[in-house]
């Protein structure tokens, strides 16, 4: 059974990510969003090691919002370099995708 609370939509969107890494050192880098939902996203291509619970800034074009890291891919696995993010409640939705329409396509 799927434990996800929200429908996810596959995508490939380049973003800029910055924050503090696992050694509390500031970083900034380009990465790729591979799926989005109304409450979060998955990003791949992270070179910096990030700890769950860390708050990161993510920028898409001129839009920017903050997310909390909820999981990180285990080094040496196919998920290495991936992070799962949850949008902070007060932050705007920046993906520009009407998820209701995408759900209809996915379910139909």
BELWO-V355534 format. One record per backbone hydrogen bond with DSSP energy under -1.0 kcal/mol. CO is the residue of the C=O (numbers start at 1). NH is the residue of the N-H. If there is no record, write none. Layout:
CO NH
CO NH
This chain:
9 36
13 33
15 31
16 59
17 29
18 57
19 27
21 24
25 21
27 19
29 17
31 15
32 44
33 13
34 11
35 42
36 9
39 87
40 37
41 85
42 34
42 35
43 83
44 32
49 22
51 54
54 69
56 67
57 18
58 65
59 16
60 63
63 60
65 58
66 88
67 56
68 86
69 53
71 84
74 77
77 80
79 82
81 46
82 73
83 43
84 70
84 71
85 41
86 68
88 91
97 99
98 102
99 103
100 104
101 105
102 106
103 107
104 108
